[in-house]
Amino acid sequence: MKRPRLSVILALGAVVPTIHLLAAGVDGFDRWAAAIGGRERLSTVVAVYREATIDVAGFQGTIKAWHTADGRYRKEERIATLATVETFDGVHGMLQEGTGAPAPIAGADLERTRSMPFANWNAAFFALFPARLRGARREEGNEIVFRPEGGIDWRVALDARTGLPATMTHQEGARTVVVTFVSYETIDGLTFESEIHRSNGLPRFDAVIRFVKTVINPPVEPSLFQQG
């Protein structure tokens, strides 16, 4: 039986200064980049590792996730007695559930998987550096919309005052998944979400995710993003 996916999403924790970048010539991409640390600092980040707690459906769990600037990721999630490991090496996705053997991710799930390296804070890897990876990026009002090649759309609504992401939305089948960024914190000169709330339209699956550890540029081996 296939359970709803509970993606890692990030939250907001410390007081965030207002970013005054509404002058002519400054678009949403520039406001976003300035709000989270500036393009020069962001360009030095090649990978991020985060740990979080998750509360959903009356259960508590943990999440560990690695994301890289070149579009790879690994997510380890444990909630009550359920455990999953999901990986993407830039081409192939694999999913292990419980003690079962890892299985290839295909079809619509693979489209989602191609976009998962850029969930939450990690959206900056794709949206703010268009020369790095193929795909589409555009601005629609106060939203940044982007789609990695072969992936799905992400819609990031920016806070008009701070320039930080306020919500991030995507489709999983017929359901709209909305992540709300509740609080932020500053780590080594970069602004990360510290708490996020995730909803897929079914209240019993509403999730609260709080980040408890962040490592910028952790050591990563290619095998980390592969299974089997």
C-alpha positions in Angstrom: 0.0 0.0 0.0 1.4 3.3 -1.0 1.5 5.9 1.7 1.4 9.7 1.1 4.9 11.2 0.7 6.1 13.5 3.4 8.7 15.7 1.9 11.3 17.6 3.8 10.4 21.3 4.0 12.1 24.0 5.9 11.0 26.7 8.4 11.7 30.2 9.6 13.1 30.8 13.0 15.0 34.1 13.9 14.1 37.7 13.3 14.6 38.4 9.6 15.5 41.9 8.5 13.3 43.7 5.9 15.0 43.6 2.4 14.3 46.9 0.6 14.7 45.9 -3.0 11.6 47.2 -4.7 13.5 49.6 -6.9 13.2 49.5 -10.6 15.4 46.8 -12.1 15.3 44.5 -9.1 13.2 41.4 -9.9 12.0 38.6 -7.6 15.0 36.4 -8.3 17.3 39.2 -7.1 15.2 39.9 -4.0 15.2 36.2 -3.1 18.9 35.9 -3.5 19.6 39.0 -1.4 17.2 37.8 1.3 18.9 34.5 1.9 22.5 35.7 1.8 23.5 37.1 -1.6 24.6 35.4 -4.8 28.3 35.6 -4.0 27.8 33.7 -0.7 25.3 31.3 -2.3 27.7 30.5 -5.1 30.1 28.9 -2.6 27.4 26.3 -1.4 27.6 23.0 -3.2 25.7 20.8 -0.8 23.5 21.1 2.3 22.7 18.5 5.0 19.7 19.0 7.3 18.0 17.1 10.1 14.5 17.7 11.3 11.7 16.5 13.4 8.3 15.9 11.9 4.8 15.7 13.6 2.1 14.2 11.4 -1.2 12.3 11.9 -0.5 12.1 15.7 2.9 10.5 15.2 6.5 11.9 15.6 9.4 11.2 13.4 12.8 12.3 12.0 14.1 13.4 8.6 17.7 13.5 7.3 18.3 15.0 3.9 21.2 15.8 1.7 20.8 18.1 -1.3 23.5 19.2 -3.8 23.7 22.2 -6.2 24.0 19.9 -9.2 20.6 18.2 -8.5 21.2 15.1 -6.4 19.5 14.3 -3.1 19.0 11.6 -0.4 16.2 11.7 2.1 15.9 9.3 5.1 12.5 9.5 6.9 11.3 7.6 9.9 7.8 8.1 11.3 6.6 5.7 14.0 7.3 2.2 12.6 7.5 3.4 8.9 10.9 4.2 7.3 11.9 5.2 3.8 15.1 6.0 2.0 14.7 8.0 -1.3 17.7 8.8 -3.5 18.3 10.6 -6.8 21.7 10.6 -8.5 20.8 13.1 -11.1 19.5 10.5 -13.5 18.0 7.6 -11.6 15.7 7.6 -8.6 15.4 4.7 -6.0 13.0 4.2 -3.1 13.4 1.8 -0.2 10.5 1.2 2.1 11.1 -0.5 5.4 13.4 -3.5 5.1 12.4 -4.1 1.5 14.7 -3.9 -1.4 15.2 -0.6 -3.1 13.0 -0.2 -6.2 13.4 2.2 -9.2 11.2 5.3 -9.3 9.4 5.7 -12.6 6.6 7.6 -14.4 5.0 10.5 -12.6 6.9 9.7 -9.4 10.2 10.1 -11.3 9.1 13.5 -12.6 8.5 14.6 -9.0 11.8 13.0 -8.0 13.7 15.1 -10.6 12.4 18.2 -8.8 12.9 17.1 -5.2 16.6 18.1 -5.1 15.2 21.7 -5.2 12.6 21.5 -2.4 12.5 24.2 0.3 15.7 26.2 0.8 17.4 24.1 -1.9 15.2 25.8 -4.6 17.9 28.4 -4.6 20.3 26.0 -6.2 18.1 25.9 -9.3 16.0 29.1 -9.4 18.8 31.5 -8.7 21.6 30.1 -10.9 20.1 29.6 -14.4 23.4 28.7 -16.0 23.8 25.6 -13.9 21.0 23.3 -14.9 18.5 22.9 -17.7 14.9 23.9 -17.1 12.5 26.8 -17.0 12.4 29.8 -14.7 10.0 32.7 -14.8 8.4 35.3 -12.6 4.6 35.6 -12.2 3.5 38.5 -10.0 5.0 37.8 -6.5 5.7 34.2 -7.5 8.8 32.5 -8.9 7.8 29.5 -11.0 10.5 26.9 -12.0 10.6 23.5 -13.5 13.8 21.4 -13.7 14.2 19.5 -17.0 11.9 16.5 -16.9 10.5 17.5 -13.6 7.4 19.3 -12.2 6.6 22.9 -11.5 7.4 24.5 -8.2 5.7 27.8 -7.3 7.5 30.0 -4.7 5.5 32.9 -3.3 7.9 35.6 -1.9 7.1 37.7 1.1 6.6 41.3 -0.1 8.4 42.7 2.9 11.4 40.4 3.4 11.9 38.8 -0.1 12.0 35.4 1.6 9.8 32.4 0.4 6.5 32.5 2.2 5.0 29.4 0.5 6.1 26.7 -1.9 3.5 24.8 -3.9 3.6 21.8 -6.2 1.2 19.0 -7.5 1.4 15.4 -6.4 -1.2 13.7 -8.6 -4.5 15.4 -8.1 -3.5 17.0 -4.8 -1.9 20.4 -4.3 0.9 20.3 -1.7 1.6 23.6 0.0 4.5 24.3 2.3 4.3 27.4 4.5 7.5 28.8 5.8 6.8 29.8 9.4 10.2 30.9 10.7 13.8 31.4 9.6 17.3 31.4 11.2 20.7 32.5 10.0 23.5 30.0 9.8 27.0 31.0 8.7 25.7 34.0 6.8 22.8 32.3 5.1 19.1 32.4 6.0 17.4 29.0 6.2 13.8 28.1 7.2 13.7 26.6 10.7 10.0 25.6 10.7 7.6 24.7 7.9 4.1 23.4 7.8 3.1 21.1 5.0 -0.5 20.4 3.8 -1.9 18.2 0.9 -5.5 19.2 1.4 -6.2 16.3 3.9 -6.0 17.7 7.4 -5.0 14.4 8.9 -1.8 14.5 6.9 -0.9 18.1 7.9 2.8 18.1 9.0 4.9 20.3 11.1 8.6 20.1 10.4 11.2 21.7 12.6 14.9 21.8 11.6 17.4 20.9 14.3 20.7 20.7 12.4 22.1 22.3 9.3 25.6 21.6 7.8 26.7 23.7 4.8 29.0 21.9 2.3 29.2 18.5 4.1 31.4 15.8 2.6 29.3 13.8 0.1 30.3 10.7 -1.9 28.5 9.6 -5.1 27.4 6.4 -3.4 25.3 8.5 -1.0 22.8 9.1 -3.8 22.6 5.5 -5.0 20.9 2.4 -3.7 21.1 -1.3 -4.7 
